[in-house]
Each structure stands twice: as C-alpha cells, then as structure tokens.
C-alpha cells in the first residue's frame, strides 16, 4: 500500500484510524473522497471534503440521505464504467 495515500482520522470516540485514499472526485460542485481500511477490506467510506478558510480542509460525513444516494450512485456508476 502506498503510504502517500494514507491519512489518519479520528473516530467518534477520539481514536486515531488510518485509512487509505481510493479516490477523490467532484460531483455537483462539491468535493468527495472515498476511503478504505486495507486491501483485504471490501468496505469503503464516502465523505465530503470541505475547505474552510478558518479551519482548513475537513473530511465530514454526508448527513443528507439524498445527497449520499446521488453521490454513491455516481461513484459506483463511474467505477463500473472504468472496469470496461
């Protein structure tokens, strides 16, 4: 695994969690990131990236269910097209 593509986030309990960047992309004018724990894991996590002048870059959960569905559908469709 490429160490350059690894980031450390804090979970809900304040513990550090190392995740790897699978992809970053822009959809509907917003930036998103897909992360995964390790190569053996089939699970990936989709977050939005917010660049705030005061607090800098933040990776935040997508709280709106409709937004999450649109973004995940876009990402999955894009992944399927890339496999061909």
C-alpha positions in Angstrom: 0.0 0.0 0.0 1.2 3.5 -0.8 2.0 5.5 2.3 1.4 8.7 0.4 -2.3 7.8 0.1 -2.8 7.1 3.8 -4.5 9.6 6.1 -5.3 9.5 9.8 -8.7 10.5 11.1 -10.3 10.5 14.5 -13.3 8.2 15.0 -16.4 9.2 17.2 -14.5 8.1 20.3 -11.4 10.2 19.5 -9.3 7.2 18.5 -6.9 7.5 15.5 -7.9 5.4 12.5 -5.6 5.0 9.5 -7.4 4.9 6.1 -6.2 4.9 2.5 -7.5 7.2 -0.2 -9.1 5.2 -3.0 -10.3 8.2 -5.0 -11.2 11.9 -4.8 -13.7 13.5 -7.2 -16.0 16.4 -7.7 -19.8 15.9 -8.1 -22.4 18.7 -8.3 -19.7 21.2 -7.5 -18.7 19.6 -4.2 -15.5 17.5 -3.5 -15.8 14.0 -2.2 -13.3 11.3 -1.1 -13.6 7.5 -0.9 -11.5 5.8 1.8 -10.8 2.2 2.8 -9.1 0.5 5.7 -6.9 -2.0 3.9 -6.6 -4.0 0.7 -8.4 -7.0 2.2 -11.4 -5.0 3.2 -14.3 -4.7 0.7 -15.8 -1.8 2.7 -15.1 1.7 1.6 -16.3 5.0 3.1 -17.6 8.0 1.3 -17.1 11.5 2.8 -17.4 15.1 1.6 -14.3 17.4 1.7 -14.9 20.9 3.0 -12.2 23.6 2.7 -12.8 26.2 5.3 -10.6 29.3 5.5 -10.7 29.3 9.3 -10.4 25.5 10.0 -8.7 24.3 6.8 -9.6 21.1 5.0 -12.1 18.9 6.8 -13.4 15.4 5.9 -17.0 15.2 7.0 -19.8 12.7 6.9 -22.5 13.2 4.3 -25.5 13.6 6.6 -28.2 14.2 3.9 -29.5 10.8 2.7 -30.5 12.1 -0.7 -27.0 13.6 -1.3 -25.4 10.4 -0.1 -27.5 8.3 -2.6 -26.8 10.6 -5.5 -23.0 10.7 -4.8 -22.7 7.0 -4.2 -24.7 6.2 -7.3 -22.4 8.5 -9.3 -19.3 6.9 -7.9 -20.5 3.3 -8.4 -21.6 4.0 -12.0 -18.2 5.7 -12.7 -16.4 2.6 -11.2 -18.4 0.2 -13.3 -17.5 2.2 -16.5 -13.8 2.2 -15.6 -13.7 -1.6 -15.4 -14.6 -2.0 -19.1 
